[in-house]
Amino acid sequence: MKYIVKLIHIHQVTHNVKCFRMEKPEGYRYQPGHATDVSINKPGMEREIRPFTFTCLTREPYLEFTIKRYPDHHGVTDKLHQLTIGDELIIGDSWGAIEYKEPGYFIAGGAGITPFIAILRTLFDEKKTSGNKLFFSNRTAEDIIYKEELLKILGENVVFVLTREKIARYIHGRIDEKFIKEQMPDFSKHFYVCGPDPMVAELVAGIQNAGASPDALVFEK
C-alpha cells in the first residue's frame, strides 16, 4: 500500500540531521523500531525509494522521520533536506526487524540511533526504561542526535563514544569486542545493534564471541 503524505513540520536537529513530521494516514500502524520505504512526490523522484525509520511515539497524530543528510552522495537525503512544509512524500506500509523485547544494551553508530529513538521514547513514556543502557558512537560531539533528550530518558545509562574527538566526560575510541567485554558484562541481557553495515557485522560477531546467545541479538539482517 502506498500513501501520499504532506510535510507539516521540519526542524534542524544537528548540523546535518533534520526531523520531518508529516500527516498520518487514517489507520496507519507501525511498531517502535520499524521503518518504511520513502520517496519524494515530485516528477522524477517517485521511484527513488529509500528506507527510513519512524522516530515518534505511535500514539502521535503525525508520522516522523529523523534523517541525516549525505550531501556528497547528491541523492535522496540531500533532496529531502531541501524540502519545505507542504511538500509531499510517498510512503509504504511499515516493516522492520528491530523491536523491543526485554531490557538490554542498545549499541548505535551515527544515524543508526534512529530505530532506537521511538523505542526509547516509548519506554520513557511508559516509565519502563529501567534495565536498559545505550552506547552511542559518533565521530564528534556535534554529531550526536538528540543528545539532551537521550540524557533525559536514560540519565547515567547513556554512554557517548567519540571516534575522532577527545572531550572530558566522553569515551574516546571504538566500540569493539574488547569494549563490549569491559562495558557490557551481563550477557544474559538482549543486545540491540544498529549502525553502518560493517560496524553491525563486527559487533554482532564480537557480542557472540564474548558469550551472548544469538537469540539475544536484535538487528536488521
N, C-alpha and C positions, 0 to 999 in steps of 0.2 A: 504494500500500500504506500502511496506517495501523498504527501501533504505540502501545500504551499503555505508558508507562514511569514508574517511580516515582522520585521525587527521593530521593537518598541523601546529599547534602551541599550546604549553602548557606553561602557566606561573603561578607562585605562587602568589596568591592574599593576603592571610593571612597565619598564621601558619598552618591552616588546611583546606584551601579553594584553589582550583585551577580553572583557566579558561582554557577551552578546545575549540579550534577552529577546524573546520573540513570543508571538501568540502561541497558545497551546490549543491544538485541535481538540474538539469535544471528544471525550472518551479516550484520549491518548494515555497510554500506560508505559511505564518503564521501571526497572529496578535500580536502586542506587548502585553505581559502578558500571552501568550499561551505557552503550553508545548507539549511534545511528549513522546511516550514510547521509551525507550533506552535499548539496551543490547550490550554486547561486542561480537564482531565477532571472537570468539575463541572457540575451541571444549569444550563443556560442559557449556559454558556461554551464548549461544544464547537464551536460554529460561529464563534466569534470567533477567526479564524485570522490569525496574523502570521508573517512570515519572520524567523528568527534564524540566526546563523552559528555553526558549531561552532568552539570555540576550543582543544580539546585535541588531543594527538597521536592519530593514527588507531590506533596500537597500544594505546592505553589500554583497560582493561576497562570503561570507562564513557563516556558522552557528556557534553559540557559546553557550556553557553552562558554568555556574559558579557553581561549585559543592563542597559542604562541605564533608569532609571525616569523617566517623564514624568508627574508627579502632576497637572499642570494638565489633562491630557487625560482623566483618570479612566477610562482604558482598560485594555488588556491588560497593558501594562508595570506599571502601578500594582497590578493584581491579582496579577501574577506575584511582585512584591516582597512580597506578603502571604502567600505560600505557605510551608509548613513541610515539613521532611523527612517523607516518607511520602505527601505529596500526589502526584497523577499528572498527567502531560502526555500529549497526543496528538501524535505527530509523523508526518511522512510520509517518503518517500524523499528523498535528498539531491539538490540541484541547485545550479547557480551558474555564473557566467561568469568569476569571478576564480580563476585558477590560476597557479601559479608557472611561468615559462618559463625565463628567464635572469636573471642579476644585473641590478639596476637600481635605480631610485629608487622608494621607496614614499612616497606622499603621503596622509595620513589626516586627517580632520577629526572630532574628538569620537569618538562611538561608531562612526564609520567605520573605526576601527582594528581592529574585531573580525574581519573576513575575513583580516587580515594576521597575527593572533596565531598561529593554527595553522600558517601558512606559516613565520613566523619561528621558532617553536618547533621545527618540523621541520628547518629549515635548521641551527639551532643543534645539534639532536640529531645531525644527520648531519655536523656540522663543515663546513658549506657556506655560511656567512654572508658570506664574502669577496666584495667587489664590490658589496654591497648597502648602501643608505643610506636611512634613514627620516626623513621630515619630518612631525612630528605636531603639528597645530594644535588648541589648546583655548582656551577663554575665560580660565581661570585655572589656576594650578599645581595646585590641589586637584582639578581635573577630569581630570588625566592618568591614564589607565587603565594599570595595570601598569608604572608608571614605572621602578621599580627592576629589574624583570625585563627590560625593553627595554634598559636600560643594560647589564645583564649580557650580553645577547645581542649587542648591536651596539657597545657602548662609545662611542667618539667618533663613530661613524657613525649616531647618532641625534640629531636636532636638534628641540628642543621650541620651538614657536612659540606665544606667548600674544597674544590679541587684546585683552584687557581688563586686563592687568596688566603692569607693568614691573618685572622682577626680574633681578638680576645672573645671568649665565650662561644666560639665556633670550633668544630673539629676540622682540622686540615688533613686532607688525604682522600683515599678512595674507599668505598665500601666493597670489600672483597672477603674471601673466606676467613682470613685472619681477623678482620674487623667483626665479622659475624660471630665468631667464636668468643671474642672478647666482650662484645656489646649485647649479644642476644643469647644468653646462656640457657634459656628454657626451651628445649627442643620438643616439648610436648605441646607447645603453642602452634597456632597457624602462622604461616608466613605469606604475606600478600606482597607481590612484587610487580612493579610496573616502571618502565623506562625505555630507553633505546634498546633495540633487539640484542646487540652484543652484550650490554650490561645485564639484561634479563637472563640470557643464556648462561653467562658466567656466574651470576648469583644463584640461579636455580641449581646448577651443578655444585656450587660451593656450599649451599644450605644442605643439600643431600649428603655431601661428603662430610659435613660437620655433624651429621647424625639425625637430621629431621626426616620424618616419613614423607614419601612422595604425596601421600594423601593430605598432608598438612600444607602443601603448596597451592597457592591460588594465583594464577597469572594467565595472561592471554596466550593461548597456544597457537 
